[in-house]
């Protein structure tokens, strides 16, 4: 399953989610993570996120079992998503 996670949290809490998400996903930009996970890994990640949530935290998890469903373009000095794991 292909997953994109984005978050918008108070500055002092960014390290909480960065550490949590880097365990399973590639860090693309400040608050954007991407990767391919099993359904069990996605469930575990969501459970971990829910345990860390505080009232001002906002996290969005995009999931797709069809890799063709994620169409993307990159501009500037950036690697293609997923290229750091190949």
C-alpha positions, 0 to 999 in steps of 0.5 A, spaced: 500 500 500 502 506 498 502 512 503 503 519 504 502 522 510 502 530 512 502 533 518 501 540 521 503 541 528 506 546 533 513 547 532 515 544 538 512 537 536 514 536 529 520 532 532 515 527 535 512 526 528 518 526 524 521 520 529 515 516 528 514 517 521 521 516 519 521 509 522 517 506 516 517 512 511 521 516 507 522 524 509 520 528 502 519 535 505 519 538 512 512 535 514 511 530 508 512 522 508 512 517 503 512 510 502 510 503 501 507 499 507 503 493 508 496 494 511 498 491 518 504 497 518 499 502 516 494 500 522 500 500 526 503 507 524 496 510 525 495 507 532 502 510 534 500 517 531 493 516 535 497 515 541 501 521 540 496 526 538 494 532 542 489 537 541 493 542 536 495 536 532 493 535 525 495 529 521 493 526 514 494 519 511 493 518 504 493 511 502 492 507 496 493 500 494 493 502 487 500 505 485 497 508 479 492 512 483 498 516 485 500 521 480 506 526 481 510 531 478 517 533 481 520 540 480 527 543 482 532 539 486 528 533 488 529 526 488 523 522 485 519 519 491 521 512 493 528 513 490 532 513 496 530 506 498 532 503 491 
